[in-house]
């Protein structure tokens, strides 16, 4: 049976970086999306809430893109996106804006899927900066028998028995003539 093609670790890292850059652009105000300050409006002023919301979203997006403690970063980012979107679309705003909430819910699922398909070893390798290659012991399928190595004197005798091509003096002096 053929194995189905899979996305390797590089592909998953690139997908995670693309998702993270969306949230970074949203935090920096470059694109429109959910309001990251919606959670903080009830307890802070508008200016401070916008600053705290954008800073928190930017920090979570960078943490998610770096891949260090990927599960915790993805869960934190997904929880922040989902709760901010829920607060903006159902608590603070009219309940008719269901499409914006579903859009944010889809992004939350994409964040969670970034680590759900990874096994424990791949989760450790997901970090862009903290991954260190580790040596593994490979089991041999059969016993390896080394060939005997001849000493230097024996190889010199066998090397002298080989026929050498005959080179004339003229060929030896005109080595570079054909170049």
Secondary structure as GFF3:
##gff-version 3
##sequence-region A 1 179
A	DSSP	alpha_helix	9	27	.	.	.	ID=ss1
A	DSSP	alpha_helix	46	66	.	.	.	ID=ss2
A	DSSP	alpha_helix	70	86	.	.	.	ID=ss3
A	DSSP	pi_helix	87	91	.	.	.	ID=ss4
A	DSSP	alpha_helix	98	116	.	.	.	ID=ss5
A	DSSP	alpha_helix	120	125	.	.	.	ID=ss6
A	DSSP	alpha_helix	152	160	.	.	.	ID=ss7
A	DSSP	alpha_helix	169	173	.	.	.	ID=ss8
###
